[in-house]
Amino acid sequence: AITADNTKAYVVGTDTGGASGSCTNHIFVINSASNTVNGPFPSGGNPNPPITSDSHFIAITPDGSRAYVTNRFSQTMSIIDTATNLVAGPAIPIVGTPVSLAITPDGEKIYIGNDGNGPGVVWVIDTGTNTVSETISTTAPGDAFALAKRVPGVAITPDGSQAWVTLHETGKIGAISVVADQLTTTLGPIDPLLPCVDGDRRGCANGIAITPDGSKAYVTMGGSSNKVAVFNLTTNAPAGTITVGSAPSQVAITPLPLLRCVGFDSPLDNGAVTVKKNRVLPLKAALVDRNNNLMTDVTLNAPPVIQVFFDSGSEPAVDVTDQALSAGQGTEGNQFEFSDGKWQFNLQTKNYTAPGTYVLTMNSGDESSYRIAPTCEAVFVIR
């Protein structure tokens, strides 16, 4: 699993140096810039925190503060504090065979697939309490297929509305509503003439990954099929297969480029600025990639955009971006322009009349092609 800022990868590894050749799993932390293993040495000189001997999958919360690890036969899930790389508190008990897992974009829920003998279920973990909040059956309403006893793959759509799971024995995938926590849709099988057969398991649905724009799901088909199935999540229909190596198990998709905002320039770089209603605030900042390469209007297919929230102090903050008209920005009133090595936006405060606090941020102009984190933030106050 890779952190949201793309700086670290967490890997479950096995150490067989225990008594009588027993296994102990550890979380190995890899620095993605240097491709080296790093981390503290919390136990017996081993460079990474021990968990159990049957740990399988790992997922990291969107804020990067926690890593959750499923322990298949121990029927638990461990929690790792990524600041210390130590186990944080007691493991979460899960009655079944927890393996695959995925965390919603808001970090509030974890969906875990049961990958053992039936019944086929998906557990929902409330990360606020670290307890099982729901147990979802893998039989969809009105769908007459045999109950899937194994759910070896889970993936969440980028908008956080659905958790797609693989229904192993059926060769299908199913969509769980994150709001209702119910299985609502099934797609497939990808090839009715390629059944999931015991032994070879060539038509079974295994791992799943969803593209950053949420339009497609890629599903590994087990055994001698040697294929990855593609599903169109816009039309909810199979979209062909890709031939790969023998017995594909899991699949991952290259994350979106993560850009860092450097700025804003003075006078918006040092706390809140009190302004008059007719002032123009010059917003200037640079966008760089992980190698500190400058992102320009040539390298980005869509310019970054401004977002403005207004806080009156007495009501919840509201989005007032639609009022953010700037000089020379054309018809797209919320877009930055690239000039003199910086992304620039001239915010005319005359467009804002209500007294209160205004918070400005630079955001991606195309969430399907790049993300900005950390972003730049500026604050101005109108009295």
C-alpha positions as CSV (number, residue, x, y, z in Angstrom):
1,A,0.0,0.0,0.0
2,I,1.2,3.5,-0.9
3,T,0.6,6.6,1.2
4,A,-1.5,9.4,-0.4
5,D,1.6,11.6,-0.8
6,N,3.4,8.8,-2.7
7,T,6.4,9.0,-0.3
8,K,6.2,5.6,1.4
9,A,5.1,2.0,0.6
10,Y,4.0,-0.4,3.3
11,V,4.6,-4.1,2.6
12,V,3.7,-7.2,4.6
13,G,6.7,-9.5,4.8
14,T,7.5,-12.7,6.6
15,D,10.4,-13.5,8.9
16,T,11.0,-17.2,9.4
17,G,13.7,-16.8,12.1
18,G,11.5,-17.7,15.0
19,A,11.6,-20.7,17.2
20,S,11.2,-24.0,15.3
21,G,11.1,-22.1,12.0
22,S,7.9,-20.3,13.0
23,C,6.8,-17.3,11.0
24,T,6.4,-13.7,12.2
25,N,5.0,-11.1,9.8
26,H,6.3,-7.5,9.8
27,I,5.4,-4.3,8.1
28,F,8.3,-3.2,5.9
29,V,8.3,0.6,5.1
30,I,9.9,1.5,1.8
31,N,11.0,5.1,1.0
32,S,9.8,5.6,-2.5
33,A,12.3,8.2,-3.4
34,S,15.3,6.0,-2.6
35,N,13.7,2.6,-2.9
36,T,15.2,1.6,0.5
37,V,13.6,0.0,3.5
38,N,13.5,2.3,6.5
39,G,11.7,2.6,9.8
40,P,12.3,2.2,13.6
41,F,13.6,-0.9,15.3
42,P,10.9,-1.6,17.9
43,S,11.4,-5.3,18.7
44,G,14.4,-7.4,19.1
45,G,16.4,-5.6,16.5
46,N,13.9,-6.3,13.7
47,P,13.5,-3.1,11.6
48,N,9.7,-3.2,11.5
49,P,6.7,-3.8,13.8
50,P,5.7,-7.5,14.2
51,I,2.0,-8.3,13.7
52,T,0.8,-11.9,13.2
53,S,2.0,-14.9,11.2
54,D,-1.0,-14.8,8.8
55,S,-1.2,-11.2,7.8
56,H,-2.2,-10.7,4.1
57,F,-3.4,-7.3,2.9
58,I,-2.7,-3.7,4.0
59,A,-4.4,-0.4,3.3
60,I,-3.6,3.1,4.5
61,T,-6.0,5.8,5.5
62,P,-6.3,8.9,3.2
63,D,-4.6,11.1,5.8
64,G,-1.7,8.7,6.0
65,S,-2.0,8.3,9.8
66,R,-2.9,4.6,10.0
67,A,-2.3,1.4,8.2
68,Y,-4.8,-1.4,8.6
69,V,-3.6,-5.0,8.2
70,T,-5.9,-8.1,7.8
71,N,-4.8,-11.2,9.6
72,R,-6.5,-14.1,7.8
73,F,-6.6,-17.0,10.2
74,S,-6.3,-15.0,13.4
75,Q,-9.6,-13.5,12.4
76,T,-8.4,-10.0,13.3
77,M,-7.2,-6.7,11.8
78,S,-4.1,-4.9,13.2
79,I,-3.7,-1.1,13.2
80,I,-0.3,0.5,12.6
81,D,0.5,4.1,13.6
82,T,2.5,5.3,10.6
83,A,4.2,8.1,12.6
84,T,5.9,5.5,14.8
85,N,5.4,2.4,12.7
86,L,4.2,0.6,15.8
87,V,1.1,-1.4,16.4
88,A,-1.6,0.9,17.8
89,G,-3.8,-0.7,20.3
90,P,-5.5,-4.1,20.3
91,A,-6.4,-5.9,17.0
92,I,-10.0,-5.6,15.7
93,P,-11.8,-9.0,16.0
94,I,-13.5,-10.2,12.8
95,V,-15.3,-13.6,12.9
96,G,-14.4,-15.1,9.5
97,T,-11.4,-15.0,7.1
98,P,-10.6,-11.3,6.5
99,V,-8.2,-10.8,3.6
100,S,-8.8,-8.0,1.0
101,L,-9.7,-4.5,2.3
102,A,-10.2,-1.0,1.0
103,I,-10.8,2.4,2.8
104,T,-13.3,5.0,1.7
105,P,-11.8,8.4,0.6
106,D,-13.2,10.1,3.8
107,G,-11.4,7.5,5.9
108,E,-14.6,6.7,7.8
109,K,-15.2,3.1,6.7
110,I,-13.2,0.0,5.8
111,Y,-14.7,-2.7,3.6
112,I,-13.2,-6.2,4.1
113,G,-13.9,-9.3,2.0
114,N,-14.3,-12.8,3.6
115,D,-11.9,-15.1,1.7
116,G,-12.7,-18.4,3.3
117,N,-15.5,-20.9,3.5
118,G,-19.0,-19.3,3.5
119,P,-21.1,-17.6,4.1
120,G,-19.9,-15.0,1.7
121,V,-19.9,-11.6,3.4
122,V,-18.2,-8.2,3.4
123,W,-17.5,-6.6,6.7
124,V,-17.7,-2.8,7.3
125,I,-15.4,-1.3,9.9
126,D,-16.2,2.0,11.5
127,T,-12.8,3.7,11.9
128,G,-14.2,6.0,14.6
129,T,-14.7,3.1,16.9
130,N,-12.6,0.4,15.1
131,T,-15.5,-2.1,15.3
132,V,-17.5,-4.0,12.8
133,S,-20.6,-1.9,12.0
134,E,-22.2,-4.0,9.3
135,T,-22.0,-7.4,7.8
136,I,-23.1,-7.5,4.1
137,S,-24.3,-10.6,2.3
138,T,-22.8,-11.1,-1.2
139,T,-26.1,-12.1,-2.7
140,A,-27.7,-9.2,-4.6
141,P,-31.5,-8.8,-4.6
142,G,-33.1,-10.6,-7.6
143,D,-29.8,-12.1,-8.7
144,A,-30.1,-15.9,-8.9
145,F,-26.5,-17.0,-8.6
146,A,-24.8,-19.3,-6.1
147,L,-23.7,-17.5,-3.0
148,A,-20.1,-16.4,-3.3
149,K,-18.2,-17.9,-0.4
150,R,-15.0,-16.0,-1.2
151,V,-14.6,-12.2,-1.7
152,P,-10.8,-11.9,-2.5
153,G,-10.9,-8.3,-3.9
154,V,-12.3,-5.0,-2.7
155,A,-11.9,-1.5,-4.3
156,I,-13.7,1.8,-3.6
157,T,-14.7,4.2,-6.3
158,P,-12.9,7.6,-6.2
159,D,-16.1,9.4,-5.3
160,G,-16.5,7.1,-2.3
161,S,-20.1,6.1,-3.3
162,Q,-19.5,2.4,-4.0
163,A,-17.3,-0.5,-2.9
164,W,-16.8,-3.0,-5.7
165,V,-16.1,-6.6,-4.7
166,T,-15.1,-9.7,-6.5
167,L,-17.5,-12.6,-6.1
168,H,-15.0,-15.4,-6.6
169,E,-16.9,-18.5,-7.5
170,T,-19.4,-16.7,-9.7
171,G,-16.8,-14.9,-11.9
172,K,-18.8,-11.7,-11.2
173,I,-18.2,-8.4,-9.4
174,G,-20.7,-6.6,-7.2
175,A,-21.3,-3.0,-6.1
176,I,-22.0,-2.1,-2.5
177,S,-23.7,1.2,-1.8
178,V,-21.5,2.9,0.8
179,V,-24.5,4.9,2.1
180,A,-26.8,1.9,2.4
181,D,-24.1,-0.8,3.0
182,Q,-26.0,-3.2,0.7
183,L,-25.0,-5.1,-2.4
184,T,-27.0,-3.4,-5.1
185,T,-25.5,-4.5,-8.5
186,T,-23.7,-7.4,-10.0
187,L,-21.8,-7.5,-13.3
188,G,-20.6,-10.5,-15.3
189,P,-19.5,-13.2,-15.5
190,I,-17.0,-11.9,-18.0
191,D,-17.1,-15.1,-20.0
192,P,-20.0,-17.5,-19.4
193,L,-18.0,-20.2,-21.2
194,L,-15.2,-19.8,-18.7
195,P,-16.6,-21.0,-15.4
196,C,-14.9,-20.9,-12.0
197,V,-13.8,-24.6,-11.7
198,D,-12.3,-26.1,-8.5
199,G,-8.6,-26.9,-9.0
200,D,-7.8,-24.7,-12.0
201,R,-10.1,-21.8,-11.0
202,R,-9.6,-20.3,-14.4
203,G,-12.9,-18.3,-14.5
204,C,-12.8,-17.1,-10.9
205,A,-12.8,-13.4,-10.0
206,N,-9.9,-12.4,-7.8
207,G,-8.3,-9.0,-7.3
208,I,-9.9,-5.7,-8.4
209,A,-8.7,-2.2,-9.0
210,I,-10.6,0.9,-10.3
211,T,-9.1,3.7,-12.5
212,P,-8.7,7.1,-10.9
213,D,-11.6,8.5,-12.9
214,G,-13.9,5.7,-11.7
215,S,-14.8,4.7,-15.3
216,K,-13.3,1.1,-15.3
217,A,-12.6,-1.8,-13.1
218,Y,-9.8,-4.3,-13.8
219,V,-10.3,-7.8,-12.4
220,T,-7.9,-10.7,-12.4
221,M,-9.3,-14.0,-13.5
222,G,-7.7,-17.0,-11.8
223,G,-6.1,-20.2,-12.9
224,S,-5.2,-20.9,-16.6
225,S,-7.3,-18.1,-17.9
226,N,-4.2,-15.9,-17.8
227,K,-6.5,-12.9,-18.2
228,V,-7.5,-9.6,-16.6
229,A,-11.2,-8.7,-17.2
230,V,-12.2,-5.1,-17.9
231,F,-15.6,-3.7,-16.7
232,N,-17.0,-0.4,-17.9
233,L,-18.5,1.1,-14.7
234,T,-20.2,3.9,-16.7
235,T,-22.3,1.5,-18.7
236,N,-22.1,-1.3,-16.1
237,A,-21.0,-3.8,-18.7
238,P,-18.1,-6.1,-19.5
239,A,-15.5,-4.5,-21.7
240,G,-13.2,-7.3,-22.8
241,T,-10.1,-9.0,-21.4
242,I,-6.4,-8.6,-21.4
243,T,-4.0,-11.6,-21.7
244,V,-1.3,-11.5,-19.0
245,G,0.9,-14.1,-17.3
246,S,-0.1,-17.3,-15.6
247,A,-2.7,-17.3,-12.7
248,P,-3.0,-13.5,-12.1
249,S,-4.0,-12.8,-8.5
250,Q,-4.0,-9.1,-7.7
251,V,-4.0,-5.9,-9.8
252,A,-3.0,-2.2,-9.1
253,I,-3.3,1.0,-11.1
254,T,-0.7,3.7,-11.4
255,P,-1.8,6.5,-9.0
256,L,-2.5,10.0,-10.3
257,P,0.5,12.4,-10.3
258,L,0.7,14.2,-7.0
259,L,1.8,17.8,-7.3
260,R,2.9,20.1,-4.5
261,C,1.9,23.8,-4.3
262,V,4.8,26.1,-3.3
263,G,3.5,29.5,-2.2
264,F,1.5,31.7,-2.0
265,D,3.8,34.7,-2.5
266,S,3.7,37.8,-0.2
267,P,1.5,39.3,1.1
268,L,-0.5,36.1,1.5
269,D,2.2,33.9,2.9
270,N,2.1,35.0,6.5
271,G,-1.3,34.6,8.1
272,A,-4.6,36.3,7.6
273,V,-4.6,39.6,5.7
274,T,-7.2,42.3,6.5
275,V,-8.3,44.0,3.3
276,K,-10.7,46.6,2.0
277,K,-13.6,45.5,-0.3
278,N,-12.0,46.9,-3.4
279,R,-8.5,45.5,-3.2
280,V,-7.0,43.1,-5.7
281,L,-5.1,40.2,-4.1
282,P,-2.3,38.8,-6.4
283,L,-2.2,35.0,-5.8
284,K,1.1,33.5,-7.1
285,A,2.4,30.0,-6.5
286,A,4.4,27.3,-8.2
287,L,3.3,23.7,-8.8
288,V,6.1,21.0,-8.7
289,D,6.1,17.2,-8.9
290,R,7.9,14.8,-6.6
291,N,11.2,15.6,-8.3
292,N,10.6,19.3,-8.0
293,N,10.0,19.7,-11.7
294,L,8.0,22.8,-12.4
295,M,4.5,22.2,-13.8
296,T,3.5,24.7,-16.5
297,D,0.6,25.3,-18.9
298,V,2.4,22.9,-21.2
299,T,2.8,20.0,-18.8
300,L,-0.7,20.3,-17.3
301,N,-3.7,19.5,-19.5
302,A,-5.9,21.6,-17.2
303,P,-4.9,24.7,-15.2
304,P,-5.4,24.6,-11.4
305,V,-8.4,26.4,-10.0
306,I,-9.2,28.5,-7.0
307,Q,-11.6,27.6,-4.3
308,V,-13.0,30.1,-1.8
309,F,-14.8,29.4,1.4
310,F,-16.5,32.1,3.5
311,D,-16.9,31.9,7.2
312,S,-19.1,34.5,8.8
313,G,-18.3,33.3,12.3
314,S,-22.0,32.6,13.1
315,E,-22.9,30.1,10.3
316,P,-21.1,27.0,8.8
317,A,-18.6,28.0,6.1
318,V,-20.0,28.1,2.6
319,D,-18.3,27.8,-0.9
320,V,-18.3,31.2,-2.6
321,T,-16.0,30.3,-5.5
322,D,-18.5,31.3,-8.1
323,Q,-17.9,34.9,-7.0
324,A,-14.1,34.6,-7.6
325,L,-13.9,36.6,-10.8
326,S,-10.4,37.7,-11.7
327,A,-8.8,40.1,-14.3
328,G,-7.9,38.6,-17.6
329,Q,-9.0,35.0,-16.8
330,G,-11.5,34.6,-19.7
331,T,-14.8,32.8,-19.3
332,E,-13.4,30.3,-16.8
333,G,-13.5,32.7,-13.8
334,N,-11.9,30.3,-11.4
335,Q,-8.8,29.2,-13.3
336,F,-5.2,30.2,-12.6
337,E,-3.0,31.5,-15.5
338,F,0.6,30.5,-15.9
339,S,3.0,33.5,-16.2
340,D,6.6,34.2,-15.3
341,G,7.1,30.7,-13.8
342,K,4.1,31.0,-11.5
343,W,0.4,30.1,-11.5
344,Q,-1.3,33.4,-11.0
345,F,-4.8,34.6,-10.1
346,N,-5.8,38.2,-9.4
347,L,-8.6,38.0,-6.9
348,Q,-10.8,41.1,-6.8
349,T,-12.2,41.4,-3.3
350,K,-14.8,43.8,-4.6
351,N,-16.7,40.7,-5.6
352,Y,-17.1,39.9,-1.9
353,T,-19.1,42.2,0.4
354,A,-20.0,40.2,3.5
355,P,-17.7,40.8,6.5
356,G,-15.9,37.7,7.7
357,T,-13.1,35.3,6.9
358,Y,-12.3,34.0,3.4
359,V,-10.1,30.9,2.9
360,L,-8.5,30.5,-0.5
361,T,-6.9,27.3,-1.8
362,M,-5.4,26.1,-5.1
363,N,-7.0,22.8,-6.4
364,S,-6.6,20.5,-9.3
365,G,-8.4,21.6,-12.5
366,D,-8.9,18.0,-13.5
367,E,-9.1,15.5,-10.7
368,S,-8.9,12.6,-13.2
369,S,-5.4,13.6,-14.3
370,Y,-3.6,15.1,-11.3
371,R,-4.0,16.0,-7.6
372,I,-2.5,18.7,-5.5
373,A,-1.3,17.9,-1.9
374,P,-0.3,19.7,0.0
375,T,-2.1,22.7,-1.5
376,C,-1.5,26.4,-0.9
377,E,-3.8,28.3,1.4
378,A,-4.3,31.9,2.0
379,V,-6.7,33.8,4.3
380,F,-8.1,37.3,4.1
381,V,-10.6,39.1,6.3
382,I,-13.1,41.8,5.5
383,R,-14.3,43.9,8.4
